[in-house]
Amino acid sequence: MDTSSASSYTAKLIDGPLEGKTVATAFLETGDPRPRLELNTDKGKHYIYARAAGLEFGAEDDDRPTAVEYRFIETVFD
């Protein structure tokens, strides 16, 4: 499978209230992983996560990662 042309990747939430969860996320138009995620809940709040250092690739020659780690920043209440 050629993952270099994939339009999305797995965001791995490595801490905070959603620790251990994963979310399918689209790449930016530039092809880069998103620097920040805002994840909504159904309870009037959303969580802010920022990109961490961890990247996973499907193969050594892939241009884009298949998974990226994100760290918890804050909870924002609506």
Number of C-alpha atoms within 10 A of each C-alpha: 7 10 17 16 11 15 13 18 22 18 23 22 22 19 15 16 12 15 13 10 12 17 13 12 16 16 17 12 9 7 15 12 22 18 12 15 19 13 13 13 9 6 8 9 12 17 18 17 24 16 20 16 8 12 16 15 16 15 14 7 10 14 16 22 21 20 21 22 19 26 20 20 15 14 16 12 9 7
